[in-house]
Amino acid sequence: MKYKKAAAAIAAFAAAVMLSGCAAAQDDKDTVYNETEIIQPDFPETEAPPEQVPELPEERPELPEEKPEEVPANPDDTQTPAVKSITYMTVTSDGVNIRSGSGTSYTVLGTAEKQTLYAYLGEENGWYKTQYKNKSAYISKKYCVLVDMKASENDKIEAVVAEGAKLLGTPYVYGATRYHDGSGNKLKGFSVNAFDCSSLMQYAFYKGADELLTLTTRTQVKQGTTVGKTQLQRGDLMFFTNESRKNNTGVERIGHVALYLGDNYILHTASDYAKIEQISAKRWSFFIQAQRVL
């Protein structure tokens, strides 16, 4: 019985040892497999070739946009500013009717004088519009010629001239009542239907430029700045002597005043009525001096 137990124990031990050997072998086998390293062949170290980057086209710097060359202006090509002018009209013969409307059926206000100028204010139905004796008036275009005259750059001077031109044809009256007393105070008895030379100048300068002129030629000559004959400009007052005063001295020689317009024309009134006419050789011989008020 003891031998059977001993034999069984030995057999069990032997089996355990066998199983243990198998497990160990298996473990060794796994260990060898897991720990096995792949050995690379020992080649000499070489540098990897540089990465090939495709060559890009060289960028060209942006150049500023070329502007066309500026060519200096030719002085001959520059335009001269237009000179402002005033248009007048003159008749081709004496005795041309001046009417109240643009047609032969309208009332005759007077007759136009050859070689004198009238303001040109436009055209209606073949008639030129103007002003005569401080009223709108018309002269047939068939008997008229237009005349241009250089205007002043001073608007006040043009306003004075325009006021005087309204009164063309107004009768001359020696010693006519003035518009004001020289200081701006209105005088009783004044009428736009009667002027002498100095009262016409006084009225035109007051109405056109709010400029106060005194009462007579011999006091008006003391106003403004004296200018010589060669420096005359549109709007200057021209002072003359006359047959009855030419032998006097000082301001007592002065007997007439007129408004210079340019191109040898004056606006004035003397012995008949207000008009625009050229300065005659006789009147030039009576010229004394000119005064610039504006």
C-alpha positions as CSV (number, residue, x, y, z in Angstrom):
1,M,0.0,0.0,0.0
2,K,2.9,2.2,0.9
3,Y,4.6,1.3,-2.3
4,K,1.5,2.3,-4.4
5,K,1.3,5.7,-2.7
6,A,5.0,6.3,-3.2
7,A,4.7,5.3,-6.8
8,A,1.8,7.6,-7.3
9,A,3.6,10.5,-5.7
10,I,6.7,9.9,-7.9
11,A,4.5,9.8,-11.0
12,A,2.8,13.0,-10.0
13,F,6.1,14.8,-9.4
14,A,7.4,13.6,-12.7
15,A,4.3,14.9,-14.5
16,A,4.7,18.3,-12.7
17,V,8.3,18.5,-13.7
18,M,7.5,17.7,-17.4
19,L,4.8,20.3,-17.4
20,S,7.1,22.8,-15.8
21,G,9.7,22.1,-18.4
22,C,7.2,22.6,-21.2
23,A,6.1,25.9,-19.8
24,A,9.7,27.1,-19.3
25,A,10.5,26.1,-22.8
26,Q,7.5,27.9,-24.1
27,D,8.5,30.9,-22.0
28,D,12.0,30.8,-23.4
29,K,10.7,30.4,-26.9
30,D,8.5,33.5,-26.4
31,T,11.3,35.4,-24.8
32,V,13.7,34.7,-27.7
33,Y,11.1,35.8,-30.2
34,N,10.2,39.0,-28.5
35,E,13.7,40.0,-27.7
36,T,15.1,39.2,-31.1
37,E,16.4,42.4,-32.8
38,I,16.7,43.0,-36.5
39,I,20.3,44.0,-37.2
40,Q,20.7,46.4,-40.1
41,P,23.7,46.0,-42.2
42,D,26.4,48.5,-41.3
43,F,26.6,50.9,-44.3
44,P,28.6,54.1,-44.2
45,E,26.6,57.1,-43.3
46,T,25.7,59.4,-46.2
47,E,23.9,62.7,-46.2
48,A,20.4,62.7,-47.7
49,P,20.3,64.7,-51.0
50,P,18.8,68.1,-50.5
51,E,15.2,68.4,-51.3
52,Q,14.7,69.5,-54.8
53,V,12.5,72.7,-54.9
54,P,11.2,73.7,-58.2
55,E,12.8,76.9,-59.3
56,L,10.3,79.8,-59.4
57,P,10.6,82.6,-61.9
58,E,12.3,85.6,-60.5
59,E,9.8,88.3,-59.4
60,R,10.3,91.6,-61.2
61,P,9.8,94.7,-59.0
62,E,6.8,96.8,-59.9
63,L,7.8,99.9,-61.7
64,P,5.8,103.1,-61.2
65,E,3.3,103.8,-64.0
66,E,4.9,106.1,-66.5
67,K,3.0,109.4,-66.9
68,P,3.1,111.2,-70.2
69,E,5.6,113.9,-70.2
70,E,4.1,117.3,-69.6
71,V,4.9,119.7,-72.4
72,P,4.9,123.3,-71.3
73,A,2.2,125.3,-72.8
74,N,3.1,127.4,-75.7
75,P,2.4,131.0,-74.8
76,D,1.0,131.5,-78.3
77,D,-1.6,128.7,-77.7
78,T,-3.0,130.1,-74.4
79,Q,-6.3,131.9,-74.7
80,T,-6.5,135.5,-73.8
81,P,-9.4,136.2,-71.4
82,A,-12.2,137.9,-73.3
83,V,-12.4,141.6,-72.8
84,K,-15.8,142.7,-71.5
85,S,-17.4,145.2,-73.9
86,I,-20.5,147.3,-74.0
87,T,-22.5,147.6,-77.2
88,Y,-24.0,150.8,-78.5
89,M,-25.8,151.7,-81.7
90,T,-25.6,154.6,-84.0
91,V,-27.9,155.6,-86.9
92,T,-26.7,155.9,-90.5
93,S,-28.5,159.2,-91.2
94,D,-30.2,162.1,-89.3
95,G,-33.9,162.2,-88.7
96,V,-34.4,158.5,-87.9
97,N,-37.5,158.1,-85.7
98,I,-37.2,156.9,-82.1
99,R,-40.5,155.2,-81.2
100,S,-42.1,153.9,-78.0
101,G,-42.5,150.4,-79.4
102,S,-41.0,148.0,-81.9
103,G,-43.1,149.1,-84.9
104,T,-44.1,152.0,-87.0
105,S,-47.5,152.2,-85.4
106,Y,-46.0,153.3,-82.0
107,T,-45.6,156.9,-80.9
108,V,-42.5,158.9,-82.1
109,L,-40.5,160.0,-79.0
110,G,-37.9,161.9,-81.0
111,T,-35.4,161.6,-83.8
112,A,-31.9,160.1,-83.6
113,E,-28.9,162.1,-84.5
114,K,-26.2,160.7,-86.8
115,Q,-22.7,160.1,-85.3
116,T,-24.1,159.9,-81.8
117,L,-24.5,156.7,-79.8
118,Y,-27.4,155.1,-78.0
119,A,-27.5,152.2,-75.5
120,Y,-28.1,148.9,-77.2
121,L,-30.5,146.8,-75.0
122,G,-31.5,144.0,-77.4
123,E,-33.6,143.4,-80.4
124,E,-37.4,142.9,-80.9
125,N,-39.0,142.3,-84.3
126,G,-36.3,143.9,-86.3
127,W,-36.0,146.9,-83.9
128,Y,-33.2,147.7,-81.5
129,K,-34.2,148.5,-78.0
130,T,-32.7,151.5,-76.2
131,Q,-33.6,154.2,-73.7
132,Y,-34.4,157.7,-74.5
133,K,-35.5,160.5,-72.1
134,N,-35.6,158.0,-69.3
135,K,-38.1,155.7,-71.2
136,S,-37.8,152.5,-73.2
137,A,-37.5,153.3,-76.9
138,Y,-36.9,151.6,-80.2
139,I,-35.1,152.4,-83.4
140,S,-35.5,150.4,-86.6
141,K,-32.6,148.0,-87.2
142,K,-32.5,149.0,-90.9
143,Y,-31.0,152.3,-90.0
144,C,-28.5,151.3,-87.3
145,V,-25.0,150.1,-86.9
146,L,-23.7,148.4,-83.7
147,V,-20.6,149.7,-82.0
148,D,-18.6,147.9,-79.3
149,M,-16.7,149.7,-76.6
150,K,-14.4,148.3,-73.9
151,A,-16.1,148.3,-70.6
152,S,-14.6,149.3,-67.3
153,E,-13.6,146.6,-64.8
154,N,-15.3,148.7,-62.1
155,D,-19.0,147.9,-61.9
156,K,-19.8,151.2,-60.3
157,I,-18.5,153.0,-63.3
158,E,-20.6,151.0,-65.6
159,A,-23.6,151.7,-63.4
160,V,-22.9,155.4,-63.6
161,V,-22.6,155.2,-67.4
162,A,-25.9,153.3,-67.7
163,E,-27.7,155.9,-65.6
164,G,-26.5,158.6,-67.9
165,A,-27.4,156.7,-71.0
166,K,-31.0,156.4,-69.8
167,L,-31.3,160.2,-70.1
168,L,-30.1,160.6,-73.7
169,G,-32.3,163.1,-75.5
170,T,-33.3,164.9,-72.2
171,P,-33.3,168.7,-72.9
172,Y,-30.5,170.9,-71.7
173,V,-31.6,173.6,-69.2
174,Y,-29.0,175.9,-67.8
175,G,-29.1,176.1,-64.0
176,A,-31.5,173.1,-63.8
177,T,-32.4,172.1,-60.2
178,R,-29.9,169.5,-58.8
179,Y,-30.9,166.2,-57.5
180,H,-29.4,166.9,-54.1
181,D,-27.5,169.6,-52.3
182,G,-24.0,168.0,-52.5
183,S,-24.5,166.2,-49.2
184,G,-27.2,163.8,-50.3
185,N,-30.2,165.9,-49.2
186,K,-32.8,165.9,-52.0
187,L,-33.8,169.2,-53.4
188,K,-37.4,170.3,-54.2
189,G,-38.1,171.1,-57.8
190,F,-35.8,168.5,-59.3
191,S,-37.0,166.9,-62.6
192,V,-35.5,164.1,-64.7
193,N,-36.8,166.1,-67.7
194,A,-34.2,168.9,-67.4
195,F,-30.4,168.8,-66.8
196,D,-27.3,171.0,-67.4
197,C,-23.9,169.5,-67.5
198,S,-23.0,169.4,-63.8
199,S,-26.5,168.4,-62.7
200,L,-26.4,165.4,-65.1
201,M,-23.1,164.2,-63.7
202,Q,-24.3,164.7,-60.1
203,Y,-27.5,162.6,-60.8
204,A,-25.7,159.8,-62.7
205,F,-23.0,159.4,-60.0
206,Y,-25.5,159.3,-57.2
207,K,-27.9,156.9,-58.9
208,G,-25.2,154.6,-60.3
209,A,-22.6,154.6,-57.5
210,D,-24.1,156.4,-54.5
211,E,-21.3,158.9,-55.0
212,L,-21.9,162.5,-53.9
213,L,-20.8,165.2,-56.4
214,T,-21.1,168.9,-55.5
215,L,-23.3,171.4,-57.3
216,T,-21.2,173.0,-60.1
217,T,-18.4,172.3,-62.5
218,R,-16.1,174.6,-60.5
219,T,-16.6,172.7,-57.3
220,Q,-16.8,169.2,-58.9
221,V,-13.3,169.7,-60.4
222,K,-11.9,169.7,-56.9
223,Q,-13.2,166.1,-56.2
224,G,-11.3,162.9,-56.9
225,T,-7.8,162.6,-58.2
226,T,-6.4,164.6,-61.1
227,V,-5.3,162.6,-64.2
228,G,-3.6,163.7,-67.3
229,K,-5.0,163.5,-70.8
230,T,-3.0,160.4,-71.7
231,Q,-4.2,158.6,-68.6
232,L,-7.9,159.0,-69.3
233,Q,-10.1,156.0,-68.5
234,R,-13.8,155.2,-68.8
235,G,-15.7,157.0,-66.0
236,D,-13.3,159.9,-65.6
237,L,-14.8,163.4,-65.4
238,M,-13.4,165.8,-68.0
239,F,-13.5,169.5,-67.5
240,F,-13.4,172.1,-70.2
241,T,-13.4,175.9,-70.6
242,N,-15.6,177.7,-73.2
243,E,-15.6,180.8,-75.2
244,S,-17.0,182.9,-72.4
245,R,-14.6,181.6,-69.7
246,K,-11.4,180.8,-71.5
247,N,-9.7,184.0,-70.5
248,N,-10.5,183.6,-66.8
249,T,-8.0,182.2,-64.3
250,G,-8.1,179.3,-61.9
251,V,-11.3,177.3,-61.6
252,E,-13.2,180.3,-63.1
253,R,-12.0,179.1,-66.4
254,I,-14.0,175.9,-66.1
255,G,-17.4,176.0,-67.8
256,H,-18.3,172.4,-68.8
257,V,-18.0,168.8,-67.5
258,A,-18.5,165.5,-69.3
259,L,-18.2,161.8,-68.6
260,Y,-15.4,160.1,-70.6
261,L,-16.4,156.7,-72.1
262,G,-13.4,155.7,-74.1
263,D,-12.5,155.8,-77.8
264,N,-12.8,159.6,-77.7
265,Y,-16.5,159.5,-76.7
266,I,-18.1,161.5,-73.9
267,L,-21.6,161.5,-72.4
268,H,-22.7,165.0,-71.6
269,T,-25.3,167.7,-72.2
270,A,-24.5,171.1,-73.7
271,S,-26.9,173.6,-75.2
272,D,-29.3,171.1,-76.7
273,Y,-29.8,167.7,-75.0
274,A,-27.9,164.8,-73.4
275,K,-26.0,162.8,-75.9
276,I,-23.0,160.5,-76.5
277,E,-20.6,161.9,-79.1
278,Q,-17.0,162.2,-80.0
279,I,-14.8,165.0,-78.6
280,S,-14.3,167.4,-81.4
281,A,-11.0,169.2,-82.1
282,K,-12.6,172.4,-80.9
283,R,-13.6,170.9,-77.6
284,W,-10.2,169.3,-77.1
285,S,-8.7,172.8,-77.4
286,F,-10.9,173.8,-74.4
287,F,-9.8,170.8,-72.3
288,I,-8.3,171.7,-68.9
289,Q,-8.1,168.6,-66.7
290,A,-9.7,165.3,-65.7
291,Q,-10.7,164.0,-62.3
292,R,-11.1,160.3,-61.3
293,V,-13.8,160.0,-58.7
294,L,-14.3,156.2,-58.8
